[in-house]
């Protein structure tokens, strides 16, 4: 049985999600929801560079939800429209359609989501007899299932560190790079991504989930942030970033266990490799990874490329695949909010051609 799947959104995550649905033999594309009127009526295959599918993109959400689909891969951005994204997901769940998504950070770990949000979404799941699973890459599999998998190779663990080292000049989302991440903004501005409390809101859930998986109690979560200005103006595919404006930042979200930071999410983020050269970096445009300090010390680095040299699109593709390939498990689960401990990363049969 192939699970009939709708892809909602065809941006940086939605496009690889669409390709993943078309490539997974357990899934059948049942609809594509777009917001751009120029995409409406186009064949899904045409939108994502694949053969014609006979499925046309639409802006009629009610019609596509009434089509008898089993699941929605909700990939519309929630960064600048979190309330609207939650409304959309709730609508799907109440309509009896299971949801997988990368878009709403509080639901990465439903157990630590705000009580009002958790109750609201659990009510939607009960009303529609549906399930919801939210994950991605970071936050997502690099912070939860990958460290948990690697822990099985250890005799002792002193620290688990999940990291992202990236040059955002290669990220095809100028609005997010400038206004969410804050590159090119004056140094006396604090960008939203590293405003006090925001890193904990985004990554606190995956740290709590990781702690449950490892059987430890978190005493508190701390944030540590450093920033560096650009020494000179740089120009890239996103435009000019002026001298003296924000050019790099480094932060840690630390889960304190037994008085020490034992579980850590680390980001080193730049707009050019010529800034903060003393900070960690990856060869190429960036990488995600996990370091476990203990017995033995282990480091695993993931360098995904959507096309040669493009690791931003490669990372997005793995985030999309993490949730899309989980759809069969989500559809088989009982109604409710799921997390990475209940939806493990599993092999997908039929992808190897």
Secondary structure, DSSP 8 states (H G I E B T S, - for coil): --EEEEEE--STTHHHHHHHHHH-TTEEEEEEE-S-TTTTT-BHHHHHTS---S-BEES-HHHHHTT--SEEEE-S--SS-HHHHHHHHHHHHHTT-EEEESS-GGGTTGGGS-HHHHHHHHHHHHHHT-EEEE--BTTBTTTTHHHHHHHTT-SEEEEEEEEEEEEGGG-S-HHIIIIIS-TTS-TTS--GGGSTTHHHHHHHHHHHHHHHHHT----EEEEEEEEEE-SS-EEETTEEE-TTSEEEEEEEEEEEETTEEEEEEEEEEESSTTSSTTS---STTEEEEEEEEEES-EEEEE---SBTTBHHHHHHHHHHHHHHTTHHHHHHS-SEEE-TTTS-----TT---
